[in-house]
Amino acid sequence: MALMAATVGFTHLIAGFDNPALTERVAGLLGQPYSSRQATYDLRRLRRKGIIEHAGSTRRYQLSAQGRRVTVLFTKTHSRILAPGLVQLDPNLPVDIANRSPLAQAWWKLDRTLDDYIDHQLIAA
């Protein structure tokens, strides 16, 4: 997700971005070291998937039209749906908060049902 968020952050740059800029931005988003070697690997993967493309004959990259759509979709989905939803599925979520969350209630019910099913199958075997 940090890689996607970093690349979408370069959309406004006409000249594109390079390996050092990506390394710096991803390291900042991750809050931990991110090497130039890792960035090179990720850039190669993004290029093969058509997410980014070379900016002319330089060592700079730009998001492709498809890449812009994909990175925006992934970052929005993560920040608006996945992150808040995963918080509600935390087993350490206080009971009073979980009782107000339909998602948490459904998850806990599924979890209990699966546990009961597994226990029943083990007894039957």
Secondary structure, 3 states (H helix, E strand, C coil): CHHHHHHHCCCCCCCCECHHHHHHHHHHHHCCCCCHHHHHHHHHHHHHCCCEEECCCCCCEEECHHHHHHHHHHHHHHHHHHHHHHHHCCCCCCHHHHCCCHHHHHHHHHHHHHHHHHHHHHHHC
